[in-house]
Structure formats: structure tokens, C-alpha cells
Amino acid sequence: MSSEQNNQPRQILVTSALPYANGSIHIGHMLEHIQTDIWTRFQKLRGHQCISVCADDTHGTPIMLRAQKEGVTPEDFIAATREEHLKDFEDFLVEYDNYHSTHSEENRELSELIYNRLNDAGHIAKRTISQLFDPEKEMFLPDRFVKGECPKCGSEDQYGDNCDNCGATYSPTELKNPKSAVSGATPINKDSEHYFFKLTNFESMLKTWTRDGHVQEQIANKLDEWFEAGLQEWDISRDAPYFGFEIPGAPGKYFYVWVDAPIGYMASFKNLCDKRDDLNFDDYWNADSAAEVHHFIGKDIVYFHTLFWPAMLHGSGFRKPTKVHAHGFLTVNGTKMSKSKGTFVKARTYLNHLDPEYLRYYFMAKLTSKVDDFDLNLEDFVARINSDLVNKYINIASRVASFIGKKFDGRLADDVADHPLIKEAQGAAETIAEFYENKQYGRAIREIMSIADKANKYVDSEEPWVKIKDETTAPQVQVVSTVCLNVFKILTIYLKPAIPAMAEKVEAFLNVEPLQWSDISEVLQGRTVNKFKPMVQRIDPKKLEAMIEEGKEEAAAASAPQLADPLKEEIEFSDFDKIDLRVVKIVKAEHVEGAEKLLKLQLDLDGVTKQVFAGIKSAYAPEDLQGKLTVMVANLKPRKMRFGVSEGMVLAAGPGGKDLWILNPDEGAQPGMRVK
């Protein structure tokens, strides 16, 4: 976008890829959210109406299973995760105008609307397919719960929908040597009726759209390869049990998570529109909208965002994205993030030790507009922050602030507006703005630090620490200091999208309102500034070492042997002592008419008989139980059931189904004995 266009008022909606709700935010996530936030803050700084929204991606089998493991409902689980994610983003100074959830009424309504429009227009097909089924867990396996070898490149340990190595997409049944990620069993094929999105109906539109400036050239080239290989219909349904939205008119069938996840962008924005009178949903999402929509995503989800997503929008009468900005993965010290090395760093772990603006600045200093992977070199990270932020940028103010404060009572000199150094700093505005606009952040930093270097050389050449000692030259120090503080202010505006908290400290020191891009042309002179306070500290390498060490400890704790079924909350002995456990003899066992899981047991406690209904029919035949000893909770309050009164509970172990085993006391135990 040209400088002239960039200065025109714009309506911009910005989104980041939605974090999945089954894990914590790590610094790999922050690579995306920080660069999105920098771009958004820049647009706001320029005076545009720029709205940024995001949400937690909350649907799918992983969430369902994780909630079961935690012993909570999926709704409670995703609510807690959202709060954790939102806190991490806030503490990293990532500012969203709205952070929502895909498990919302707005998302349900929009998902159904888009589906119904696509279906009415003939873009949905329905047919029976053979799908992988876990014979042990008795459930169809979603793409991400099947692992095997990529059918294209042969890479091992790949998920059932796409390959992290070569980027190929495929169906789970195409995987070589598949295994269920739930149980480890070899899946079997089982028929199921599924719903498909006819992506091929949009091939012509997509070929034009992807070559019309809406994606980076690297991405467009990759998409050409997929076009040549041939687009496939997209399976958009999943079978129950599944945590998500049921497809209209299709009981037991649910939208695949990748259907409603991108619609979550629209839903989060709609939720915001309902809270604000100055925003209208249709102004941004109607097919003829003049507003801009920008998505920031990782390269691993390009296929969904540049093919399926624009096709779904186009086919349902909505506008397509203005641009999809893809980025590479984060590596640390040249290699993939490692839990054992402590370089798989959670956002919270980083925040426990280091200032978030250090990472924000470092990301900006090295980011380009390309899709290449980003390396966080820890040694370079320390050197860059200490050199750029401390020794160059903040140093400009710290070197002259004391002269202004002590000698001139904080008052700046007059008539410095035409100083060459100020003019040069102002003159870089449009160049730096172009770098921001095109996400060439690293080039922007080089330009900014070049100006900072010149300001520091100017101080060196003027030697204010010498001139201040001579009454005849002391007045020159006020001019030198004023020039430097004006350059410092301009540099702060240029850096404000990356270091907003530090910029607030600068604004307080300079005694100015929150700085905007338009303030670059305003020169501070003949006015008073406040006392200078330290704004940034050099990074102590020991803090970095402590962060890595904490990462290692977290990894060790996570990999330590753990019970598949976690222990319940601790109790006192007095709590346990309330339970009366007794050895009993099963004198009679029989089926219960009309009950699928229950057996009726008559239990002998040394002459006292109790009746118990036990849900063990799937594991035992009645004749196999009679005469056996087992253990029961003898003082459980009787419970009236449809089949009769149950006067206790027998103890059994196992996950359920056929995998149940009642407890058998060792030889010598007698009915009625207390278990202690």
C-alpha cells in the first residue's frame, strides 16, 4: 500500500489464529500474536480505525477427552483455559479489542447460517465413507487422533489430516501404518455418512484470488502446487461423541472444528459489535464491504485459510479476506523448541523472569515479511536488547536529561525546529511507515537505530559534560539536550507499537499526551519536562538461565510418571474412617430385567444379608460370582432404584465395560470382617 493510500482513513479488522484451548500459550504462539499486535498498534497510531479480535478455538475431540481426564465439563475446562490465555496475552501487552470463544451463540448462529447458505447453493455433498474407528474405545477417530506415516513424503508420526514436514493434506485412511492416538490400537475401517464441502466449485475464483495480492508470493507458489495436484472435496462433519456444534438437520453429526474455527473471527467481531455502537458487522463482512480484513497465521494452517476459508465466505455471500499474512515457526538457538533443553518456554515462564517488551522488541528487530522460520538466538537476544534499547535508544535521553533537569529546571530551549538532526528524524517517517505496513519490521528497526546512532554521535561531538562547566558555553547544552529529546520523542513514536509500556514512561517524562504518528512533526521547545527516571535495565544473563532452568523443571514434571486417572483431593483419616468396608460373600447373583448394566447381588455379612445392584454385568456372568468373597461399602445410605433398594456398593477396579474386576480378599478372610 502506498504512503498516500496509507494516510487515508481506513477501516481495518485484524485477527490472529485462534489458540487451541487444550494447552498453555508458549513463546511460539507469542511470535504471531506480538507481530499482529505491533501491526495493529501501528495502524491505530496512524489514526486508522483498526479493530483486532481473537478467541480461543474450543471444539473437537481433544477438548472433550481432556475435559474428561480433568473430571470437568468441556464448558468449564475451556472457560478456565480462556482466562489463562487472556492473562498471558495481556501481560505480554498484546491488546485485543475483543477476545472471545468459538463456543458461543454468535459462532453457532454464523456457522449454521454459512452452512445453510452453502447447502442451499449446492456446495454441500453427502455420502457414506469408510472412516478409521478405534475398536478399543469404540469411537470414530478424528484426523488429529490418528498418527502414522505421511502418504506423500513418508515422514513418521504425522497426524491424519496434514503433514508438518511437506505440508501435504490427505484423509486419515491414506496414512501408512496408522495408530489410534487415544488407545494405541490399530484402527479399523467403518462406514459412516459424512458431509462434504465442494471446494472444486471455487477453483477458478481461488486461482485468481491467490494471485491477486491477497497472499505472499511464497504462499501463492505453494498454492499453485496444490492446484496442480487437484483440489479435493472437504469433509466438514464428525460423528458423535464430539464437542462442537451439531450440523442443522443432521442429528449426531457435528461441524468439524476447522469449519467453525475461522468463523470464530466473525463471531468475535459480532460479539464486539453488539457491545459498541460505533461498529457495524455488515460494514466489515458484507460482500461489497470497503473495509479491510487481515488474518495473521502460521504457515502450517495456510491450506485452511487460503483455500477453504475464502471459498466458504464467497459461497455464502460474505466478503473474502483482504490479506492473509503467514509466518514461519519459532526456533530457539537454531533448533526446534525443546522441552528437555528448557527452550520450549511457556509465556508465563518467560514472564516470571523477563520483561515482555524485550521479546516484543527482539521479534520486531528480526521479523521480515517472508514465511521463513524465526530463530530466537538467546545470546543475540541479550546482546540486541542491551545494545539497542539500553545503549542506543534510552541512552539518548539519559545522557542529557540531567543537564535539563539540574541546570535549566527542566525547561527545553526555544527555536530548535529547524535543526538538521530533528529534520532527519522526522524525514524518516514515511519510510518507516512503509516498512511497518509491509511487515518489514527488521528494516524499520535498522532505520530507527541508525537515527539513534546519529543522535548519540551528536552528543559525543557536542560534549555537553564539558560545555556545562563553562558559563559561556553552558547555554548551548540546553539546545543540545532539547534537540536530543526531540529525536528521542520521535524514536519513541516509531518504536511505540513494539514497546507501548516503555512509551508510556517516555510520555510521562516528556510531559506529553499519548503520542500519535501525527506528533512526529511537532517539536518540543520552550516547555518543561519532568524528572527522568530509569526506563529499562540491561538483561542479566542469569535471568535467562533461570528461565531455561524453570522450563527444564516443567518438562521434567510433565514427563514424570503420572496416573492415567489422577488421584482425588486429599482427605483426612477421619473422613476415611467414616466408611465401613466389610468382607462379604456373594450368595446369589442374577440378571435384572430391563437393566443393561446391572446385576442384583445378595451379600452375606456374617448372617446379615444386604441387597446391592452393581453395574458389572458387562464383565461378569451371574453364575461366575456366586460363592465368591468381595468387599462392599456396608454403611452407604440405601438408594431406592427402579428395580428395588440398593443397600451398599461392591468395590471394583478398571475403566469400565469388560475391563472391570471386583475385589477378592485373600484366603482366610471371612464374611463380616472389617477392612481397615
N, C-alpha and C positions, 0 to 999 in steps of 0.2 A: 504494500500500500504506500502511495507517495506521501510526502510530507504535507502537500496541500490537502489531500483527502483526509489525512490523519488529524488535521486541525479542525475539520468539520465535526459538529456534534454527532455522535454515534450512539446507537442503542446496541449493546453487546451483552450476550448471555454466555457465560463461561462455565464449563464443567470439568471436573476431574473424574477419572474412572472410579467407580464405587468400590470401596474396600469391602472384601467379603467378611461377614460377621462371625466367622468361626476362629479368629485369631487376633493377636495384637498387631498394632502398627509398628513397622520397623523402618530403618533409615532408607531401605529400598523404596518403600512407599513414599517417604518424605521427598525423595528426588523428584517425583511427579508433582506432589501437592505444593511443594515450595516453588517450583518453576511456574506452576499455574498461578499461585498467589502473587509472585513477582509480576507476571504479565498483567494480572487483574489490577493490582495496585498501581502499576504504571498507567493503565488506561484511566483509572479514576483520577490519578494525579494530573492527567492531561485535561480533565474536565468532562470526560465522556460518561454517559450512564452505563456503567459496567456492573452487571449483576453476576455473582458467582454462586453456584449451588452445587451441592453434593448430597450423598446419602449413603447409608450402609446397604450393601447388597445382602439380602437376608434369607433368600429362599433356597430350596434344594435339599437333597438327601443329607449332605454333610451337616447342615444345621440341625436337621431332625435327629440324626444319630448322636451328635454332640450334646444336644439338649437331653436326650435320653440318658446318656452317660453321666451328665451332671445332675440328673434327677430333678430337672425343672421343665417347665413347658417351653416350647420354642419361642413363644412370645416374650416370656420373662428373660430367656437367655439373650435374645437379640436386643432387648431393651438395655440390659446391663452392658453389652458389648458396645452399643452405640454411645453410651455415656463415656466409656473408656476411650473410644476413638476420638470423640469430640474433644475431650480434655487434652489428649495428645496434640491434636491439631491446634487448639487454642494456645497451648503452651509453646508451640513452635511458631506462633504468630501467624498461622495460616487462618485467614479471615474469610469465612463463608457467610454470605448473606442469609443462607438457609442450609441447614444440614438435617436431612430427613431420613426416611427409611423406605425401602421398597415394599415393606409390608404395611401399606397404608391404603386408605379408601381411595385417595386420589389415584394411586397406581393401579388399583383394581379396576376402577372405572375407565381409566385411559387404556389399560391393557385389553379390556373387553371391547371398548369402542374400536380400537385399531384392528383387533382380530375380526370383529363383526364386519367392518368395512372391507377388509381383505377377503373375507369369506364371501360376502355379497358380490364382490367384483370378480370372483372366480379364481382367486390366488391361493386358495387352500385346497389341498387334496387329502383324501382319507383312504388308507389301505392297510391291510394286515401285513406285518413284518415279523421276521424271526429276530428275537432280541435275546441278549445274554441274561441268564437267570441264575441266581445263586441257589443251588439246591439245598444248601445247609440253612441259610437264613430265610429261604422261601420268599425272595423278593427279586424284582427286576433290578438290574444294576445300571444306574446312570453312568454316563460317559466317564465321569471322574472317579467312579468306583470300580473301574476295570483298568488293570495295568498289564502291559505286555510290550512286545517289540513293534516299533513303527513299521507299518507295511510298505512304506516308501524307502526309508533310509536304513532300517534295521536297528535303530537306536533302542537300547533296552530301557525298561522302567518308564515307559511313556503312558500317558493317560489315554482313555478311549475316544477322545474327540479330536485332539490335535497334538502334534509333536513339537516339543520345546526345541529340539535340535534343528530340524529342517523346516518347520512351520507348516507342514502338510496337515490337512484336515481329512478326516475319514470317519467311518462309523465304527463302533466298538467291535462289531463282528469281524472287521477286517484286521484287527490286531493279531499278531502272531504270538502263540503261547500265552493266552490271556489267563489272568488270575483275578479272583474277586478280592478287592481291597478291603472288603468287610470281614470275610472269613478266611481268605486264602484258598478257598476251594476253586476248582476248575469249573467255570460256568458252563451251563448247557444252553442250547438254543430253545426258545419257547415263543410261540406265536402270540402277538398282541396287536390290536388295532391302534394305529397311530395317525397323527395329523401332520401334514407337511405344508411348508410354505414354498410356493413355486418361484424360487429365485430366478429361474431361467426366463421368466416373463419380463424381467427387468434388465437383461444382459445388455441390450443396446444402450439404455439410459445410463447404466453403470459405467460402461466403457467411455462414454462421453464425460460423465461427471468426474471420474477419477483422473481424467487427463485435462481437466479444466481448472486446475489450480486449487482444488479442494483438499489435496493430499500432497505430501512431499514427493519429490521425484523418485527417491529410493522406494517409497511405498508404491507409487504408480507402476514402477518397473516390476515389483513383486506381484502386484495385482494382474499385470499382463500375463505372467506365468500361470496364474490361476485361471484366467480367461482361456488361455490356450489349452489347459488341461480339461476345461469344461466345467461349468457350474453345475451344482447338484441341488436337488430339492432338499430343503432343510427340515429335519424332524423337530417339530416345535412342541411335542407333547411328551409327558411322562406318566407312568402308571402309579396309582396309589400302592403303598403309602408314600406320600410326598408332601413336604411342607411348601405350600405355594398357593396360587390361585387356580381354582377349577375352571376349565375351559367351558364357556357358555354352551349349554345343550349337550354336554358330554360328561355325564356323571362318572367319577372315578378317573378322569383324565385331567392332568394339570399342565399349565404352561411350563415349558422348560425354562429354567432360570434365566437363560440368555434372551428370552423373549421379553420378560418384564423388567430385567435389569436396566437396559438403556432407556426404557420408558420411564424409569425412575428419575431420569434427568428432568423430563417433562413434569412428572408428578411433584418433585421437589419444588420446581418453579411455580407450579399451580398452587401448591400449599403456601408459598410466599405471596403470590398474587392475592390470595384470599385474606392475607393479613395486612396488605398495603394498598392504599387507594391509588397510588401513582403507577401501578403496574397492571397491565392487561395481558392475560395469557395469549389471546389471539394475535396481539401485536407482534409477538415473537414466533409463534408456531403456525400461523396460517400459511398456506401455500404461497401467497403473494406478499409475505412479510418482507419489509425492508430492513429489519433488524438483522444482527449477526448472531450466529450460534457457533461457538468454538469448543471442541472437545479436546482435552489433553489426555492421552492414553499411553500405555506401554506397548511396545511392538508385538507382544505376544497376543494381543487381542485386536489386532488390526483387521483380521478377517471379519469379525463380527461388526466392527464399527464402520467399515468402508464398503461392505457389500450388503449384508443382511439389514443393517440399521437404515441406511438411506433408502433401500428398496422398500422396507416396511413403511417408512414415512411417506415415500412417494405414492405407494399403492393405496394408502389410507387417507390421502388428501392433505397431508401435512407438508411443511417445508423440509428441505434437506439441510444438513449442516453447512455452514459457510466454510469451515475448515476443520480437519481432523489432524491434530498435532501429535505425532508419535515420537517416542523417545526410546532409547535403549535401556538395558539393565544396569544396575549398580554393581560394580565390583569393588573389592577392598584390597589394596596393595597388589593389584593386578590379577587377582583370582576371585572366584565366586565366593560370596559371603559364606563364612564357615562358623558353625556353632562351636565346634571343638576348639577353634582358634580364638573364639570370642569376637569374631568380626561380623557375626550375624547379630547386629545390635538393634535391640528394640528402641523405639522412640523414647520410651520412658527411661531406659537405661542411659541413653545419651544425656537426657535432661538431668539425670541425677548427678552429672559430673561437669557438663559443659554448657556454655551459653548457646541458645538456639541460633542466634544471629551469626555465630561463627560458621555453622554449617550452611545457613542460608547464603552467606557471602561466598563461601567456597564453591557451592553449587553454581552460583551465578558467574563466578570468575572463570569457570571451566566449561560451562554449557554452550553448546552450539545448536544450530537449527537442524542438524542431521540426526539420524536414527542410531548413531553409534553408541556403544556401551560407554558408561561413565565410570572412571576409576577414582575412588576416594583413596588417594595415597596419604597415609596418616602422617608421614614425615613432611610431605609437601603441605599438608593441611596446616600443621603447626607453623611452618615457615611462612606460608602465604598470609595467614591471619596476623602474625606478629609483624610481618613486613608491611603489608598493605594497610590494614586497619589501624595498627598502632603506630608504626614508624613513619607512615606517609600521611594518611588521612587525618587522624586525630592529632597527630604531631603538629600540623599546621596551626591549629587553634591553641594547643598547649604551649607552643613556643612564644606566642605573642600576647596571650590573654593576661598574663601577669603584668605586662607593661601597661596595657589599657586600664587594668583594674587599679594598680597601685599609683601610677604616675598621672593618669588622666581621669581618675574617678569613674572609670567605665565608659567614658564618652568617646564615641568614634569621631574621626576627623571629617571635615567637610570637603566637597569638591574632589572626590576620587572616582567619579563615574566614568571618566574617560581614560582611566589607567589601562595600559595595554594588557596587563595580566587579567584584569576583570573582563575586558572585552574579549580576550581569547577564550576565557572560561565560558562566557555567555555564547560565543560563536559556535561552540561545540554542541549546542542544544539539539539542533535538528539531526545531526549525525548520530548522536547518542539515541535520540528518539527512534530513528530508523532501525538501529541495532535492537532496541527493545521490541519494537513492533514485529520484527522478523525473528525474534528469539535468538539473536546472535549476542547473547549476554556476555560471553567472554570478550568479544570485541568492544562492547560497551565499557567493560571494566578496564581494558587496556587504555582506552581513550581517557577515562576518568583518572586513572592512576598516572597517566602522562601529565595531566594538568596538575595533579598533586605534587609530582616531582618538580615541576617548574615553580610551584609556589614555595616549596622547601628550598630550592636553589636561590630563589629571590630573597628569602630570609637570610640565607648564608651570605649572599653578596652584600646585603644591606647592613649586616652585623648590628642589629638593634641593641644587643647587650653591651656594645661598645659605645654607640651613639647616646644611649640613655644616660651615660656618665658625664656627658658634656652638655652644659646648658645651651650652647649654640646649636647643637645637632639633635638634642632631645625631642624637639617638636616633630622632627622627621620620623621618629619612632611611632608617633600617633598615626601618621599616614601609612607607614609600612604595615602596622598592625591592622588598620582599617581595611587596607587592600587584601591582606591575607584572610581576614574574617569574612570578607565578601566572597572570596574564592571558596572559602570553607563552606559558606552557606550554599553556594551554587553546587558544589560537590555533594553536599548533603541532599539536595533535591534530586540529583542524578542517582544517588545511592538509596534513597528513601524506600523504593519498592523492596529492596533486599534487607535493609536494616531499619525497619519502622520504629522500633523501640529506641534505638540509638538516635534516630532523627528527632524523636520527641525530646530527648535530653538536649540536643543542639538547639531546638526551638526555644526551650526554657532558658538556655544560656544566652541566646541572641535576643531574647525578649520579643519574640515574634509569634504571630498566629501560625497554626499548622501550615507548613509550606506547600505550595502548589507549583506546578510546572510554570505557570504564568509569572511566578515570583522571580524567575531567573533574571528577568530584565530589570527588576527593582534593585537599586543599590542602597545598602545600609550606610547612612552617613549622618553625622550631626545628631546622633541619638545615643542612648545609654544601653549598655548590655549588662547582664548580671554576672555575678562571680562565677568563674569557671570551676567546674567540678570534674574529677576523673570520670570518663565515659566508657572506657574499655580497658581490660587488663590483658597482658600477654598470656598466651596459653602456657600453662605449666605442663610439660610432658608427663608429669606424674599423674595428672588428672586423666589424661588419655590412657595411661597404663591401667589406672583404676577402673576405667570404663570397660576396657578389654577384659580385665580380670573378672568383673561382675558378669560380663557376657559369658565367660567360660563357666562360672559358677551356675548361672541359669541353665546353660546347656547340660551341665553335669546333673543338676537336679531333675531336669526334664527327662534325661536318659536313664536315670536310676530306676531299678525295678519297681514297678507300681502294680497294685491290684487292678485288674480289669474292672472290678466292681469296688469302688473306693469305700473305705470304712465310713460308717456313720459318725455323727458327732459324739465326742466322748461323754460318758455318763459316770456318775458316782457309784460306789459299791452299793449304797443304799437303794439306788434305782434298780440295780440288778437283783438285789435281794428281795424285791417285791415280786419277782417272777418265781412261781413254784413249778419247777421242772421235775417230772416223775417218769420213771421207767414204767411202761405199760405193755400188756400182752394183747395183740390183736386177736380177739376170739372169734370175730366174724367180720367179713368184708363182702360187700355186694354192690352191684350197679344201682344207680339212681335213675329211675325212669324220667326222661325229659331233660337230663343234665348231661352236657357234652364232656365235662371235665371232672365231675365229682364221683367219688366212691363214698359209700356210707360205711363207717367203721364202728364196731362195738369194742371198746377198750377196757381191759380189766386192770384196776389199781388195787391189787390185793383184796379182792372181794367187793370192791365198789366199781360199778360199770358206768362208763360215760360214752355218750354218742358223739361222734365227730364226723363232719363232712369235709373231706380232704380233696383238693384239686390235683390228684395224682393219677387219674385214670389213663392219661397218655403214656405213663411209664410202667404201670403195674396192672396185671390182671387180678381180680379178687382172690382167686384160688392161690396165687403166689404169696399172699400176705397173711393168710390165716395161720395162727400159731407163732408168728414172729414177735420178737420184742422190739420196741422202738421207744422214742422219747416224746412226751407231749407237754404242752403248757397246760397245767391242770387247773390253774386258777383264773383262766381267761373268762371274762364275763360271757355267759351264754348268749348266742345270737340266733334270733328267730329267722329262719330261711323259708323259702317257698316249699322246700322238701321236708322241713322239720326243724328241730332245735339242735344247733351245734354247740357242744359243751366244752370246747377246747380246741387245741391245734396240735397236730403232729409235726415234728421237725423234719425238714428235708433240705437237701443241698442241690444246687445245679441251676442252670439258666432257665429251664422250663422245657415243655414238650416232652420228648422221650428222654431228655437229659435231666432226670430227677432221681435222687436217691434218698430214701428215708434213712434216718439214723438208726443203727443197730448196736445196742450195748454189747459189750464183750461177755463171754460165757461167765456165768456166776451171778450176773445181775438178776434181781427178782422184781416182779411187778409191785409197784407201790414205793420202791426206793426213790429217795430224793436225789436229784442231780445237783451237785454243789460246784 
